[in-house]
Amino acid sequence: MAKILVVDDSPTQRSNLVKIVQGQGHDVVTASNGMEGIEKAKQEHPDLILMDVVMPELNGFQATRKITRDPVTESIPIILVTTKDQETDKVWGERQGAFGYVVKPPQEAELVAKINEALA
């Protein structure tokens, strides 16, 4: 069982992701924006982060870059879970340090496979 941080500004999307993650037996911590996600990553030291991209204040690309470049949190894998489905978005996400990229709405099997791969 892992601790997974879910960062999404949409309560509905956050709830859906939490259901999928808890259904796999993992503990969940949530954040509603990029800044809060960075703070929770430092406080909670999760095993994995599921990060939305389109959020106010600090988007998921910016938050991912900050988390992966901070010595305290750089080892935490991040999977971007977003509506942005262009190849350029995926490449940009990887350049920010993301481990994986899943397009919303996520297919549960695809998301679970990506989570398991990141935690392996």
Biopython code that builds the backbone (N, CA, C, O; Angstrom):
import numpy as np
from Bio.PDB.StructureBuilder import StructureBuilder

atoms = [
    (1, "MET", "N", (0.840, -1.185, 0.000)),
    (1, "MET", "CA", (0.000, 0.000, 0.000)),
    (1, "MET", "C", (0.885, 1.249, 0.000)),
    (1, "MET", "O", (1.837, 1.361, 0.772)),
    (2, "ALA", "N", (0.543, 2.173, -0.882)),
    (2, "ALA", "CA", (1.330, 3.404, -1.025)),
    (2, "ALA", "C", (0.488, 4.605, -0.610)),
    (2, "ALA", "O", (-0.738, 4.525, -0.521)),
    (3, "LYS", "N", (1.171, 5.715, -0.358)),
    (3, "LYS", "CA", (0.494, 6.986, -0.117)),
    (3, "LYS", "C", (0.571, 7.781, -1.414)),
    (3, "LYS", "O", (1.659, 8.040, -1.930)),
    (4, "ILE", "N", (-0.600, 8.170, -1.943)),
    (4, "ILE", "CA", (-0.666, 8.868, -3.218)),
    (4, "ILE", "C", (-1.331, 10.229, -3.022)),
    (4, "ILE", "O", (-2.406, 10.337, -2.433)),
    (5, "LEU", "N", (-0.663, 11.258, -3.530)),
    (5, "LEU", "CA", (-1.184, 12.621, -3.486)),
    (5, "LEU", "C", (-1.922, 12.900, -4.797)),
    (5, "LEU", "O", (-1.354, 12.765, -5.881)),
    (6, "VAL", "N", (-3.196, 13.291, -4.684)),
    (6, "VAL", "CA", (-4.011, 13.643, -5.844)),
    (6, "VAL", "C", (-4.181, 15.154, -5.854)),
    (6, "VAL", "O", (-4.743, 15.728, -4.921)),
    (7, "VAL", "N", (-3.690, 15.806, -6.924)),
    (7, "VAL", "CA", (-3.755, 17.268, -7.047)),
    (7, "VAL", "C", (-4.656, 17.616, -8.227)),
    (7, "VAL", "O", (-4.298, 17.372, -9.380)),
    (8, "ASP", "N", (-5.831, 18.191, -7.937)),
    (8, "ASP", "CA", (-6.766, 18.585, -8.994)),
    (8, "ASP", "C", (-7.694, 19.654, -8.444)),
    (8, "ASP", "O", (-8.185, 19.534, -7.321)),
    (9, "ASP", "N", (-7.937, 20.704, -9.229)),
    (9, "ASP", "CA", (-8.802, 21.786, -8.761)),
    (9, "ASP", "C", (-10.286, 21.460, -8.892)),
    (9, "ASP", "O", (-11.119, 22.160, -8.315)),
    (10, "SER", "N", (-10.631, 20.421, -9.631)),
    (10, "SER", "CA", (-12.033, 20.021, -9.788)),
    (10, "SER", "C", (-12.413, 19.001, -8.717)),
    (10, "SER", "O", (-11.846, 17.909, -8.680)),
    (11, "PRO", "N", (-13.369, 19.344, -7.840)),
    (11, "PRO", "CA", (-13.794, 18.385, -6.804)),
    (11, "PRO", "C", (-14.273, 17.061, -7.409)),
    (11, "PRO", "O", (-14.021, 15.997, -6.844)),
    (12, "THR", "N", (-14.957, 17.120, -8.550)),
    (12, "THR", "CA", (-15.461, 15.903, -9.192)),
    (12, "THR", "C", (-14.313, 15.030, -9.677)),
    (12, "THR", "O", (-14.291, 13.828, -9.414)),
    (13, "GLN", "N", (-13.357, 15.632, -10.387)),
    (13, "GLN", "CA", (-12.208, 14.875, -10.882)),
    (13, "GLN", "C", (-11.386, 14.318, -9.719)),
    (13, "GLN", "O", (-10.937, 13.173, -9.757)),
    (14, "ARG", "N", (-11.195, 15.141, -8.686)),
    (14, "ARG", "CA", (-10.435, 14.705, -7.513)),
    (14, "ARG", "C", (-11.112, 13.489, -6.882)),
    (14, "ARG", "O", (-10.452, 12.508, -6.538)),
    (15, "SER", "N", (-12.429, 13.564, -6.735)),
    (15, "SER", "CA", (-13.195, 12.460, -6.145)),
    (15, "SER", "C", (-13.067, 11.192, -6.985)),
    (15, "SER", "O", (-12.892, 10.102, -6.439)),
    (16, "ASN", "N", (-13.153, 11.327, -8.307)),
    (16, "ASN", "CA", (-13.027, 10.155, -9.193)),
    (16, "ASN", "C", (-11.649, 9.508, -9.059)),
    (16, "ASN", "O", (-11.537, 8.284, -8.991)),
    (17, "LEU", "N", (-10.608, 10.330, -9.022)),
    (17, "LEU", "CA", (-9.245, 9.803, -8.885)),
    (17, "LEU", "C", (-9.054, 9.131, -7.525)),
    (17, "LEU", "O", (-8.435, 8.071, -7.425)),
    (18, "VAL", "N", (-9.596, 9.765, -6.477)),
    (18, "VAL", "CA", (-9.492, 9.194, -5.124)),
    (18, "VAL", "C", (-10.151, 7.814, -5.091)),
    (18, "VAL", "O", (-9.606, 6.881, -4.501)),
    (19, "LYS", "N", (-11.328, 7.682, -5.724)),
    (19, "LYS", "CA", (-12.042, 6.398, -5.753)),
    (19, "LYS", "C", (-11.184, 5.308, -6.398)),
    (19, "LYS", "O", (-11.082, 4.193, -5.886)),
    (20, "ILE", "N", (-10.570, 5.653, -7.535)),
    (20, "ILE", "CA", (-9.738, 4.682, -8.252)),
    (20, "ILE", "C", (-8.539, 4.270, -7.387)),
    (20, "ILE", "O", (-8.232, 3.084, -7.262)),
    (21, "VAL", "N", (-7.871, 5.256, -6.798)),
    (21, "VAL", "CA", (-6.671, 4.990, -5.991)),
    (21, "VAL", "C", (-7.019, 4.188, -4.740)),
    (21, "VAL", "O", (-6.333, 3.219, -4.416)),
    (22, "GLN", "N", (-8.068, 4.581, -4.041)),
    (22, "GLN", "CA", (-8.471, 3.849, -2.834)),
    (22, "GLN", "C", (-8.946, 2.445, -3.186)),
    (22, "GLN", "O", (-8.774, 1.516, -2.398)),
    (23, "GLY", "N", (-9.540, 2.287, -4.359)),
    (23, "GLY", "CA", (-9.981, 0.970, -4.812)),
    (23, "GLY", "C", (-8.822, 0.003, -4.987)),
    (23, "GLY", "O", (-9.014, -1.213, -4.981)),
    (24, "GLN", "N", (-7.618, 0.544, -5.141)),
    (24, "GLN", "CA", (-6.413, -0.284, -5.260)),
    (24, "GLN", "C", (-5.746, -0.498, -3.901)),
    (24, "GLN", "O", (-4.693, -1.128, -3.814)),
    (25, "GLY", "N", (-6.374, 0.039, -2.826)),
    (25, "GLY", "CA", (-5.854, -0.186, -1.480)),
    (25, "GLY", "C", (-4.828, 0.836, -1.015)),
    (25, "GLY", "O", (-4.168, 0.630, 0.004)),
    (26, "HIS", "N", (-4.686, 1.934, -1.749)),
    (26, "HIS", "CA", (-3.703, 2.947, -1.380)),
    (26, "HIS", "C", (-4.316, 4.015, -0.476)),
    (26, "HIS", "O", (-5.528, 4.229, -0.493)),
    (27, "ASP", "N", (-3.476, 4.681, 0.309)),
    (27, "ASP", "CA", (-3.886, 5.838, 1.086)),
    (27, "ASP", "C", (-3.839, 7.056, 0.178)),
    (27, "ASP", "O", (-2.998, 7.137, -0.717)),
    (28, "VAL", "N", (-4.741, 7.999, 0.406)),
    (28, "VAL", "CA", (-4.813, 9.177, -0.455)),
    (28, "VAL", "C", (-4.741, 10.457, 0.360)),
    (28, "VAL", "O", (-5.363, 10.583, 1.415)),
    (29, "VAL", "N", (-3.965, 11.403, -0.157)),
    (29, "VAL", "CA", (-3.909, 12.771, 0.353)),
    (29, "VAL", "C", (-4.315, 13.628, -0.845)),
    (29, "VAL", "O", (-3.955, 13.305, -1.977)),
    (30, "THR", "N", (-5.057, 14.717, -0.618)),
    (30, "THR", "CA", (-5.486, 15.540, -1.745)),
    (30, "THR", "C", (-5.032, 16.989, -1.601)),
    (30, "THR", "O", (-4.764, 17.478, -0.503)),
    (31, "ALA", "N", (-4.955, 17.655, -2.751)),
    (31, "ALA", "CA", (-4.673, 19.082, -2.811)),
    (31, "ALA", "C", (-5.515, 19.646, -3.954)),
    (31, "ALA", "O", (-5.767, 18.959, -4.943)),
    (32, "SER", "N", (-5.951, 20.907, -3.812)),
    (32, "SER", "CA", (-6.864, 21.478, -4.798)),
    (32, "SER", "C", (-6.201, 22.449, -5.774)),
    (32, "SER", "O", (-6.881, 23.046, -6.609)),
    (33, "ASN", "N", (-4.879, 22.611, -5.675)),
    (33, "ASN", "CA", (-4.171, 23.446, -6.657)),
    (33, "ASN", "C", (-2.677, 23.128, -6.605)),
    (33, "ASN", "O", (-2.217, 22.387, -5.736)),
    (34, "GLY", "N", (-1.932, 23.695, -7.543)),
    (34, "GLY", "CA", (-0.499, 23.397, -7.654)),
    (34, "GLY", "C", (0.305, 23.805, -6.436)),
    (34, "GLY", "O", (1.174, 23.056, -5.989)),
    (35, "MET", "N", (0.027, 24.992, -5.889)),
    (35, "MET", "CA", (0.774, 25.450, -4.704)),
    (35, "MET", "C", (0.545, 24.521, -3.521)),
    (35, "MET", "O", (1.486, 24.128, -2.831)),
    (36, "GLU", "N", (-0.725, 24.175, -3.296)),
    (36, "GLU", "CA", (-1.050, 23.257, -2.201)),
    (36, "GLU", "C", (-0.420, 21.886, -2.458)),
    (36, "GLU", "O", (0.012, 21.209, -1.525)),
    (37, "GLY", "N", (-0.372, 21.486, -3.726)),
    (37, "GLY", "CA", (0.248, 20.208, -4.077)),
    (37, "GLY", "C", (1.721, 20.166, -3.708)),
    (37, "GLY", "O", (2.210, 19.159, -3.196)),
    (38, "ILE", "N", (2.431, 21.262, -3.970)),
    (38, "ILE", "CA", (3.849, 21.342, -3.607)),
    (38, "ILE", "C", (4.017, 21.257, -2.093)),
    (38, "ILE", "O", (4.878, 20.531, -1.598)),
    (39, "GLU", "N", (3.187, 22.007, -1.358)),
    (39, "GLU", "CA", (3.254, 21.992, 0.114)),
    (39, "GLU", "C", (2.982, 20.595, 0.665)),
    (39, "GLU", "O", (3.697, 20.116, 1.546)),
    (40, "LYS", "N", (1.923, 19.934, 0.129)),
    (40, "LYS", "CA", (1.574, 18.588, 0.609)),
    (40, "LYS", "C", (2.667, 17.585, 0.253)),
    (40, "LYS", "O", (2.938, 16.668, 1.027)),
    (41, "ALA", "N", (3.294, 17.747, -0.903)),
    (41, "ALA", "CA", (4.385, 16.841, -1.292)),
    (41, "ALA", "C", (5.517, 16.935, -0.269)),
    (41, "ALA", "O", (6.093, 15.918, 0.117)),
    (42, "LYS", "N", (5.832, 18.146, 0.167)),
    (42, "LYS", "CA", (6.909, 18.339, 1.153)),
    (42, "LYS", "C", (6.506, 17.825, 2.527)),
    (42, "LYS", "O", (7.330, 17.232, 3.224)),
    (43, "GLN", "N", (5.256, 18.039, 2.931)),
    (43, "GLN", "CA", (4.779, 17.624, 4.256)),
    (43, "GLN", "C", (4.557, 16.116, 4.354)),
    (43, "GLN", "O", (4.955, 15.479, 5.329)),
    (44, "GLU", "N", (3.917, 15.558, 3.330)),
    (44, "GLU", "CA", (3.433, 14.171, 3.389)),
    (44, "GLU", "C", (4.412, 13.146, 2.810)),
    (44, "GLU", "O", (4.312, 11.961, 3.126)),
    (45, "HIS", "N", (5.344, 13.577, 1.979)),
    (45, "HIS", "CA", (6.277, 12.674, 1.290)),
    (45, "HIS", "C", (5.547, 11.466, 0.699)),
    (45, "HIS", "O", (5.820, 10.326, 1.075)),
    (46, "PRO", "N", (4.603, 11.724, -0.243)),
    (46, "PRO", "CA", (3.866, 10.598, -0.836)),
    (46, "PRO", "C", (4.776, 9.735, -1.702)),
    (46, "PRO", "O", (5.864, 10.153, -2.097)),
    (47, "ASP", "N", (4.312, 8.536, -1.985)),
    (47, "ASP", "CA", (5.052, 7.614, -2.850)),
    (47, "ASP", "C", (4.843, 7.956, -4.327)),
    (47, "ASP", "O", (5.635, 7.557, -5.181)),
    (48, "LEU", "N", (3.767, 8.701, -4.621)),
    (48, "LEU", "CA", (3.399, 9.036, -5.992)),
    (48, "LEU", "C", (2.467, 10.242, -5.970)),
    (48, "LEU", "O", (1.726, 10.447, -5.009)),
    (49, "ILE", "N", (2.510, 11.042, -7.042)),
    (49, "ILE", "CA", (1.601, 12.175, -7.180)),
    (49, "ILE", "C", (0.853, 12.052, -8.504)),
    (49, "ILE", "O", (1.457, 11.815, -9.550)),
    (50, "LEU", "N", (-0.476, 12.218, -8.444)),
    (50, "LEU", "CA", (-1.303, 12.338, -9.645)),
    (50, "LEU", "C", (-1.621, 13.825, -9.768)),
    (50, "LEU", "O", (-2.270, 14.392, -8.888)),
    (51, "MET", "N", (-1.172, 14.465, -10.852)),
    (51, "MET", "CA", (-1.219, 15.920, -10.988)),
    (51, "MET", "C", (-2.037, 16.356, -12.197)),
    (51, "MET", "O", (-1.754, 15.959, -13.327)),
    (52, "ASP", "N", (-3.056, 17.180, -11.945)),
    (52, "ASP", "CA", (-3.782, 17.835, -13.035)),
    (52, "ASP", "C", (-2.861, 18.879, -13.649)),
    (52, "ASP", "O", (-1.885, 19.283, -13.018)),
    (53, "VAL", "N", (-3.150, 19.320, -14.862)),
    (53, "VAL", "CA", (-2.333, 20.361, -15.483)),
    (53, "VAL", "C", (-3.038, 21.716, -15.438)),
    (53, "VAL", "O", (-2.444, 22.709, -15.018)),
    (54, "VAL", "N", (-4.291, 21.761, -15.865)),
    (54, "VAL", "CA", (-5.002, 23.035, -15.968)),
    (54, "VAL", "C", (-5.589, 23.403, -14.601)),
    (54, "VAL", "O", (-6.651, 22.917, -14.212)),
    (55, "MET", "N", (-4.865, 24.276, -13.882)),
    (55, "MET", "CA", (-5.304, 24.746, -12.563)),
    (55, "MET", "C", (-4.957, 26.224, -12.426)),
    (55, "MET", "O", (-4.017, 26.704, -13.060)),
    (56, "PRO", "N", (-5.721, 26.953, -11.594)),
    (56, "PRO", "CA", (-5.408, 28.370, -11.389)),
    (56, "PRO", "C", (-4.126, 28.548, -10.567)),
    (56, "PRO", "O", (-3.648, 27.605, -9.936)),
    (57, "GLU", "N", (-3.597, 29.722, -10.582)),
    (57, "GLU", "CA", (-2.382, 30.117, -9.855)),
    (57, "GLU", "C", (-1.134, 29.438, -10.419)),
    (57, "GLU", "O", (-0.359, 30.055, -11.150)),
    (58, "LEU", "N", (-0.951, 28.175, -10.077)),
    (58, "LEU", "CA", (0.228, 27.430, -10.514)),
    (58, "LEU", "C", (-0.271, 26.182, -11.241)),
    (58, "LEU", "O", (-0.906, 25.324, -10.628)),
    (59, "ASN", "N", (0.011, 26.070, -12.550)),
    (59, "ASN", "CA", (-0.505, 24.905, -13.270)),
    (59, "ASN", "C", (0.330, 23.656, -12.954)),
    (59, "ASN", "O", (1.372, 23.732, -12.303)),
    (60, "GLY", "N", (-0.156, 22.519, -13.430)),
    (60, "GLY", "CA", (0.500, 21.255, -13.125)),
    (60, "GLY", "C", (1.895, 21.116, -13.705)),
    (60, "GLY", "O", (2.748, 20.455, -13.111)),
    (61, "PHE", "N", (2.145, 21.735, -14.869)),
    (61, "PHE", "CA", (3.494, 21.703, -15.426)),
    (61, "PHE", "C", (4.464, 22.436, -14.493)),
    (61, "PHE", "O", (5.558, 21.946, -14.209)),
    (62, "GLN", "N", (4.044, 23.624, -14.017)),
    (62, "GLN", "CA", (4.889, 24.425, -13.122)),
    (62, "GLN", "C", (5.108, 23.701, -11.791)),
    (62, "GLN", "O", (6.227, 23.659, -11.280)),
    (63, "ALA", "N", (4.039, 23.136, -11.234)),
    (63, "ALA", "CA", (4.152, 22.424, -9.956)),
    (63, "ALA", "C", (5.054, 21.200, -10.103)),
    (63, "ALA", "O", (5.869, 20.918, -9.224)),
    (64, "THR", "N", (4.910, 20.474, -11.215)),
    (64, "THR", "CA", (5.757, 19.300, -11.465)),
    (64, "THR", "C", (7.223, 19.706, -11.524)),
    (64, "THR", "O", (8.084, 19.054, -10.934)),
    (65, "ARG", "N", (7.497, 20.792, -12.243)),
    (65, "ARG", "CA", (8.875, 21.266, -12.357)),
    (65, "ARG", "C", (9.442, 21.606, -10.972)),
    (65, "ARG", "O", (10.578, 21.245, -10.667)),
    (66, "LYS", "N", (8.664, 22.296, -10.135)),
    (66, "LYS", "CA", (9.138, 22.667, -8.797)),
    (66, "LYS", "C", (9.382, 21.429, -7.927)),
    (66, "LYS", "O", (10.377, 21.361, -7.205)),
    (67, "ILE", "N", (8.477, 20.461, -7.999)),
    (67, "ILE", "CA", (8.610, 19.251, -7.180)),
    (67, "ILE", "C", (9.813, 18.419, -7.621)),
    (67, "ILE", "O", (10.577, 17.935, -6.785)),
    (68, "THR", "N", (9.981, 18.253, -8.938)),
    (68, "THR", "CA", (11.072, 17.392, -9.426)),
    (68, "THR", "C", (12.439, 18.052, -9.341)),
    (68, "THR", "O", (13.459, 17.382, -9.505)),
    (69, "ARG", "N", (12.475, 19.357, -9.087)),
    (69, "ARG", "CA", (13.758, 20.048, -8.970)),
    (69, "ARG", "C", (14.111, 20.409, -7.534)),
    (69, "ARG", "O", (15.132, 21.048, -7.282)),
    (70, "ASP", "N", (13.262, 19.996, -6.592)),
    (70, "ASP", "CA", (13.520, 20.250, -5.176)),
    (70, "ASP", "C", (14.136, 18.980, -4.575)),
    (70, "ASP", "O", (13.544, 17.905, -4.682)),
    (71, "PRO", "N", (15.318, 19.085, -3.944)),
    (71, "PRO", "CA", (15.968, 17.897, -3.378)),
    (71, "PRO", "C", (15.089, 17.121, -2.388)),
    (71, "PRO", "O", (15.251, 15.910, -2.234)),
    (72, "VAL", "N", (14.172, 17.804, -1.728)),
    (72, "VAL", "CA", (13.294, 17.162, -0.743)),
    (72, "VAL", "C", (12.262, 16.259, -1.425)),
    (72, "VAL", "O", (11.862, 15.239, -0.862)),
    (73, "THR", "N", (11.830, 16.630, -2.635)),
    (73, "THR", "CA", (10.727, 15.916, -3.296)),
    (73, "THR", "C", (11.086, 15.317, -4.660)),
    (73, "THR", "O", (10.235, 14.707, -5.308)),
    (74, "GLU", "N", (12.327, 15.484, -5.098)),
    (74, "GLU", "CA", (12.696, 15.087, -6.468)),
    (74, "GLU", "C", (12.520, 13.601, -6.770)),
    (74, "GLU", "O", (12.392, 13.223, -7.935)),
    (75, "SER", "N", (12.511, 12.761, -5.752)),
    (75, "SER", "CA", (12.407, 11.318, -5.995)),
    (75, "SER", "C", (10.958, 10.826, -6.109)),
    (75, "SER", "O", (10.727, 9.643, -6.359)),
    (76, "ILE", "N", (9.981, 11.724, -5.928)),
    (76, "ILE", "CA", (8.568, 11.321, -5.989)),
    (76, "ILE", "C", (8.117, 11.309, -7.459)),
    (76, "ILE", "O", (8.152, 12.348, -8.118)),
    (77, "PRO", "N", (7.696, 10.154, -7.977)),
    (77, "PRO", "CA", (7.219, 10.133, -9.357)),
    (77, "PRO", "C", (5.886, 10.874, -9.481)),
    (77, "PRO", "O", (5.050, 10.826, -8.578)),
    (78, "ILE", "N", (5.701, 11.560, -10.612)),
    (78, "ILE", "CA", (4.475, 12.316, -10.871)),
    (78, "ILE", "C", (3.861, 11.820, -12.175)),
    (78, "ILE", "O", (4.534, 11.717, -13.200)),
    (79, "ILE", "N", (2.569, 11.516, -12.111)),
    (79, "ILE", "CA", (1.813, 11.176, -13.307)),
    (79, "ILE", "C", (0.860, 12.345, -13.561)),
    (79, "ILE", "O", (0.033, 12.676, -12.713)),
    (80, "LEU", "N", (0.983, 12.963, -14.732)),
    (80, "LEU", "CA", (0.071, 14.038, -15.096)),
    (80, "LEU", "C", (-1.236, 13.411, -15.582)),
    (80, "LEU", "O", (-1.228, 12.530, -16.442)),
    (81, "VAL", "N", (-2.349, 13.868, -15.027)),
    (81, "VAL", "CA", (-3.676, 13.379, -15.408)),
    (81, "VAL", "C", (-4.447, 14.606, -15.865)),
    (81, "VAL", "O", (-4.853, 15.429, -15.045)),
    (82, "THR", "N", (-4.652, 14.732, -17.176)),
    (82, "THR", "CA", (-5.114, 16.007, -17.719)),
    (82, "THR", "C", (-5.979, 15.863, -18.962)),
    (82, "THR", "O", (-5.955, 14.834, -19.637)),
    (83, "THR", "N", (-6.738, 16.903, -19.250)),
    (83, "THR", "CA", (-7.531, 16.942, -20.482)),
    (83, "THR", "C", (-6.670, 17.325, -21.677)),
    (83, "THR", "O", (-7.089, 17.151, -22.821)),
    (84, "LYS", "N", (-5.472, 17.845, -21.427)),
    (84, "LYS", "CA", (-4.578, 18.264, -22.517)),
    (84, "LYS", "C", (-4.029, 17.002, -23.198)),
    (84, "LYS", "O", (-3.216, 16.272, -22.631)),
    (85, "ASP", "N", (-4.498, 16.770, -24.432)),
    (85, "ASP", "CA", (-4.196, 15.489, -25.073)),
    (85, "ASP", "C", (-3.267, 15.588, -26.284)),
    (85, "ASP", "O", (-3.159, 14.634, -27.054)),
    (86, "GLN", "N", (-2.606, 16.714, -26.461)),
    (86, "GLN", "CA", (-1.695, 16.860, -27.598)),
    (86, "GLN", "C", (-0.334, 16.231, -27.287)),
    (86, "GLN", "O", (0.103, 16.217, -26.136)),
    (87, "GLU", "N", (0.321, 15.721, -28.306)),
    (87, "GLU", "CA", (1.644, 15.115, -28.132)),
    (87, "GLU", "C", (2.634, 16.130, -27.548)),
    (87, "GLU", "O", (3.494, 15.778, -26.741)),
    (88, "THR", "N", (2.499, 17.408, -27.971)),
    (88, "THR", "CA", (3.406, 18.437, -27.448)),
    (88, "THR", "C", (3.228, 18.627, -25.940)),
    (88, "THR", "O", (4.194, 18.906, -25.229)),
    (89, "ASP", "N", (1.989, 18.475, -25.453)),
    (89, "ASP", "CA", (1.734, 18.574, -24.007)),
    (89, "ASP", "C", (2.420, 17.427, -23.267)),
    (89, "ASP", "O", (3.013, 17.621, -22.206)),
    (90, "LYS", "N", (2.329, 16.237, -23.843)),
    (90, "LYS", "CA", (2.958, 15.066, -23.224)),
    (90, "LYS", "C", (4.480, 15.240, -23.164)),
    (90, "LYS", "O", (5.106, 14.976, -22.137)),
    (91, "VAL", "N", (5.056, 15.682, -24.265)),
    (91, "VAL", "CA", (6.506, 15.900, -24.310)),
    (91, "VAL", "C", (6.911, 16.980, -23.300)),
    (91, "VAL", "O", (7.899, 16.828, -22.583)),
    (92, "TRP", "N", (6.137, 18.073, -23.251)),
    (92, "TRP", "CA", (6.435, 19.150, -22.305)),
    (92, "TRP", "C", (6.339, 18.635, -20.864)),
    (92, "TRP", "O", (7.175, 18.978, -20.027)),
    (93, "GLY", "N", (5.331, 17.819, -20.574)),
    (93, "GLY", "CA", (5.184, 17.247, -19.235)),
    (93, "GLY", "C", (6.387, 16.407, -18.850)),
    (93, "GLY", "O", (6.877, 16.491, -17.724)),
    (94, "GLU", "N", (6.861, 15.597, -19.782)),
    (94, "GLU", "CA", (8.039, 14.765, -19.515)),
    (94, "GLU", "C", (9.277, 15.638, -19.294)),
    (94, "GLU", "O", (10.131, 15.313, -18.469)),
    (95, "ARG", "N", (9.369, 16.746, -20.032)),
    (95, "ARG", "CA", (10.511, 17.648, -19.865)),
    (95, "ARG", "C", (10.482, 18.348, -18.502)),
    (95, "ARG", "O", (11.521, 18.786, -18.006)),
    (96, "GLN", "N", (9.300, 18.453, -17.901)),
    (96, "GLN", "CA", (9.190, 19.045, -16.566)),
    (96, "GLN", "C", (9.526, 18.023, -15.474)),
    (96, "GLN", "O", (9.659, 18.369, -14.300)),
    (97, "GLY", "N", (9.659, 16.765, -15.885)),
    (97, "GLY", "CA", (10.027, 15.722, -14.932)),
    (97, "GLY", "C", (8.948, 14.696, -14.654)),
    (97, "GLY", "O", (9.132, 13.832, -13.796)),
    (98, "ALA", "N", (7.821, 14.767, -15.360)),
    (98, "ALA", "CA", (6.733, 13.815, -15.120)),
    (98, "ALA", "C", (7.149, 12.402, -15.521)),
    (98, "ALA", "O", (7.825, 12.203, -16.530)),
    (99, "PHE", "N", (6.737, 11.431, -14.718)),
    (99, "PHE", "CA", (7.005, 10.019, -14.988)),
    (99, "PHE", "C", (6.062, 9.506, -16.075)),
    (99, "PHE", "O", (6.456, 8.711, -16.928)),
    (100, "GLY", "N", (4.812, 9.972, -16.031)),
    (100, "GLY", "CA", (3.816, 9.467, -16.971)),
    (100, "GLY", "C", (2.762, 10.507, -17.278)),
    (100, "GLY", "O", (2.749, 11.595, -16.701)),
    (101, "TYR", "N", (1.869, 10.152, -18.207)),
    (101, "TYR", "CA", (0.876, 11.093, -18.707)),
    (101, "TYR", "C", (-0.380, 10.302, -19.041)),
    (101, "TYR", "O", (-0.329, 9.367, -19.840)),
    (102, "VAL", "N", (-1.512, 10.668, -18.437)),
    (102, "VAL", "CA", (-2.782, 9.999, -18.697)),
    (102, "VAL", "C", (-3.811, 11.072, -19.033)),
    (102, "VAL", "O", (-3.924, 12.077, -18.330)),
    (103, "VAL", "N", (-4.564, 10.852, -20.117)),
    (103, "VAL", "CA", (-5.563, 11.827, -20.558)),
    (103, "VAL", "C", (-6.898, 11.569, -19.849)),
    (103, "VAL", "O", (-7.337, 10.427, -19.714)),
    (104, "LYS", "N", (-7.531, 12.662, -19.399)),
    (104, "LYS", "CA", (-8.857, 12.582, -18.764)),
    (104, "LYS", "C", (-9.934, 12.460, -19.834)),
    (104, "LYS", "O", (-9.758, 12.958, -20.946)),
    (105, "PRO", "N", (-11.035, 11.810, -19.517)),
    (105, "PRO", "CA", (-11.228, 11.045, -18.293)),
    (105, "PRO", "C", (-10.391, 9.774, -18.352)),
    (105, "PRO", "O", (-10.381, 9.083, -19.371)),
    (106, "PRO", "N", (-9.690, 9.464, -17.267)),
    (106, "PRO", "CA", (-8.791, 8.311, -17.321)),
    (106, "PRO", "C", (-9.557, 6.990, -17.384)),
    (106, "PRO", "O", (-10.562, 6.800, -16.698)),
    (107, "GLN", "N", (-9.058, 6.091, -18.216)),
    (107, "GLN", "CA", (-9.561, 4.727, -18.191)),
    (107, "GLN", "C", (-8.946, 4.089, -16.952)),
    (107, "GLN", "O", (-7.727, 4.116, -16.785)),
    (108, "GLU", "N", (-9.764, 3.523, -16.094)),
    (108, "GLU", "CA", (-9.263, 3.006, -14.822)),
    (108, "GLU", "C", (-8.109, 2.024, -15.013)),
    (108, "GLU", "O", (-7.114, 2.100, -14.293)),
    (109, "ALA", "N", (-8.225, 1.116, -15.959)),
    (109, "ALA", "CA", (-7.171, 0.110, -16.173)),
    (109, "ALA", "C", (-5.854, 0.777, -16.576)),
    (109, "ALA", "O", (-4.788, 0.375, -16.112)),
    (110, "GLU", "N", (-5.925, 1.791, -17.436)),
    (110, "GLU", "CA", (-4.723, 2.496, -17.870)),
    (110, "GLU", "C", (-4.075, 3.231, -16.697)),
    (110, "GLU", "O", (-2.857, 3.186, -16.518)),
    (111, "LEU", "N", (-4.906, 3.911, -15.899)),
    (111, "LEU", "CA", (-4.380, 4.662, -14.762)),
    (111, "LEU", "C", (-3.764, 3.725, -13.721)),
    (111, "LEU", "O", (-2.680, 4.000, -13.206)),
    (112, "VAL", "N", (-4.441, 2.631, -13.414)),
    (112, "VAL", "CA", (-3.923, 1.668, -12.441)),
    (112, "VAL", "C", (-2.601, 1.073, -12.935)),
    (112, "VAL", "O", (-1.670, 0.900, -12.148)),
    (113, "ALA", "N", (-2.513, 0.760, -14.218)),
    (113, "ALA", "CA", (-1.281, 0.205, -14.786)),
    (113, "ALA", "C", (-0.132, 1.226, -14.643)),
    (113, "ALA", "O", (0.991, 0.856, -14.300)),
    (114, "LYS", "N", (-0.424, 2.506, -14.907)),
    (114, "LYS", "CA", (0.592, 3.554, -14.826)),
    (114, "LYS", "C", (1.016, 3.749, -13.362)),
    (114, "LYS", "O", (2.199, 3.931, -13.076)),
    (115, "ILE", "N", (0.056, 3.709, -12.450)),
    (115, "ILE", "CA", (0.369, 3.829, -11.010)),
    (115, "ILE", "C", (1.279, 2.677, -10.585)),
    (115, "ILE", "O", (2.294, 2.891, -9.922)),
    (116, "ASN", "N", (0.911, 1.461, -10.970)),
    (116, "ASN", "CA", (1.708, 0.291, -10.585)),
    (116, "ASN", "C", (3.116, 0.362, -11.162)),
    (116, "ASN", "O", (4.086, -0.013, -10.503)),
    (117, "GLU", "N", (3.222, 0.847, -12.400)),
    (117, "GLU", "CA", (4.529, 1.002, -13.048)),
    (117, "GLU", "C", (5.378, 2.022, -12.283)),
    (117, "GLU", "O", (6.567, 1.797, -12.057)),
    (118, "ALA", "N", (4.769, 3.138, -11.887)),
    (118, "ALA", "CA", (5.495, 4.181, -11.166)),
    (118, "ALA", "C", (5.944, 3.725, -9.782)),
    (118, "ALA", "O", (7.000, 4.132, -9.297)),
    (119, "LEU", "N", (5.140, 2.882, -9.157)),
    (119, "LEU", "CA", (5.457, 2.420, -7.794)),
    (119, "LEU", "C", (6.417, 1.242, -7.785)),
    (119, "LEU", "O", (6.988, 0.916, -6.744)),
    (120, "ALA", "N", (6.603, 0.599, -8.937)),
    (120, "ALA", "CA", (7.457, -0.610, -9.000)),
    (120, "ALA", "C", (8.920, -0.280, -8.745)),
    (120, "ALA", "O", (9.767, -1.173, -8.761)),
]
sb = StructureBuilder()
sb.init_structure("model")
sb.init_model(0)
sb.init_chain("A")
sb.init_seg("    ")
for serial, (resi, resn, name, xyz) in enumerate(atoms, 1):
    if name == "N":
        sb.init_residue(resn, " ", resi, " ")
    sb.init_atom(name, np.array(xyz, "f"), 0.0, 1.0, " ", f" {name:<3s}", serial, name[0])
structure = sb.get_structure()
